């Protein structure tokens, strides 16, 4: 399942550089996560790095983009060759 940033985001800029897939970018008002690029850091780390560094805990699992660990790993391989 991809991750989503809620409107509690304070635009602190710490999550974006931590994403190994470049899935996080500045949206119109808050940071956003591209579900096509988000692998929850599967293939890179044991836990999502954006969640680890977020000071306001506004990054959650996106119920609209549910994926298994196998699907996330396949997406990782597709993104990173």
Legacy VTK file of the C-alpha trace (Angstrom):
# vtk DataFile Version 3.0
C-alpha trace
ASCII
DATASET POLYDATA
POINTS 81 float
0.000 0.000 0.000
1.356 3.385 -0.894
1.603 6.139 1.678
-0.251 9.436 1.847
0.541 12.736 3.551
-2.378 14.219 5.470
-3.278 17.885 5.781
-1.519 17.993 9.159
1.713 18.386 7.120
3.677 21.458 8.226
5.906 21.585 5.104
9.032 21.053 7.172
10.926 19.625 4.159
12.415 16.619 5.969
10.543 13.800 4.202
11.230 14.689 0.570
15.012 14.103 0.553
14.600 10.829 2.482
12.528 9.120 -0.243
14.809 6.794 -2.235
12.325 6.633 -5.130
11.662 10.362 -5.475
7.969 9.787 -4.735
7.580 12.855 -2.499
7.237 16.354 -3.925
5.798 19.709 -2.956
2.113 19.925 -3.834
-0.037 23.024 -4.007
-0.328 23.316 -0.224
1.511 20.372 1.340
3.891 17.638 0.299
2.371 14.802 -1.704
3.372 11.202 -2.423
3.108 9.763 -5.939
1.581 6.300 -5.409
3.150 5.085 -8.663
6.608 5.654 -7.150
5.978 4.840 -3.482
7.201 1.401 -2.429
7.128 2.169 1.320
10.927 1.892 0.964
10.614 -1.848 0.185
13.854 -2.804 -1.537
15.746 0.033 0.145
14.970 -0.017 3.881
13.045 -2.070 6.428
10.688 0.800 7.269
9.445 3.831 5.310
11.988 6.573 5.848
9.485 9.404 5.481
7.472 8.044 8.407
10.667 7.725 10.453
11.595 11.406 10.033
8.156 13.082 10.049
7.928 15.244 13.191
4.110 15.467 13.129
3.229 11.873 12.174
1.146 12.942 9.171
2.225 10.133 6.811
-0.187 7.211 6.777
-0.995 4.153 4.689
-3.262 5.141 1.810
-6.359 2.901 1.827
-7.014 3.877 -1.805
-3.683 2.342 -2.897
-3.400 -1.040 -1.224
-0.498 -3.255 -2.313
1.111 -6.406 -0.955
4.784 -6.643 -0.047
5.287 -8.631 -3.262
3.628 -5.895 -5.335
5.747 -3.235 -3.631
8.899 -5.238 -4.348
7.882 -5.676 -7.997
7.320 -1.892 -8.210
10.759 -1.339 -6.652
12.358 -3.532 -9.348
10.419 -1.753 -12.103
11.525 1.671 -10.845
15.144 0.776 -10.140
15.789 -1.733 -12.904
LINES 1 82
81 0 1 2 3 4 5 6 7 8 9 10 11 12 13 14 15 16 17 18 19 20 21 22 23 24 25 26 27 28 29 30 31 32 33 34 35 36 37 38 39 40 41 42 43 44 45 46 47 48 49 50 51 52 53 54 55 56 57 58 59 60 61 62 63 64 65 66 67 68 69 70 71 72 73 74 75 76 77 78 79 80
